[in-house]
Amino acid sequence: MQRRMGAIVSVFEVRSDPLGNKSFSAFREMMDVYIEMCGRELKQGRDFVTGGIKPTAADIERIEAAFTKAFGVAPGELKAGD
């Protein structure tokens, strides 16, 4: 499953890079963080599908930065209709 997710990220990267839209590339960054978290859980003998994942402070920081890059606001500042 982790290889499949990596393949999806690769296709997404190939298709999004020519766009030149930095905010769009943030989605790939979020996928990268998620796949790294899944990989850590597998190495610990856990199943990330049923057991979930546990982000570190660094993971959360990277996800929040990518979210802000994608949407122009921090995760807690996003409001409907903005």
Secondary structure, DSSP 8 states (H G I E B T S, - for coil): -HHHHHHHHHHHHHHHGGG--HHHHHHHHHHHHHHHHHHHHHHTT--HHHH-----HHHHHHHHHHHHHHHSS-GGG--TT-
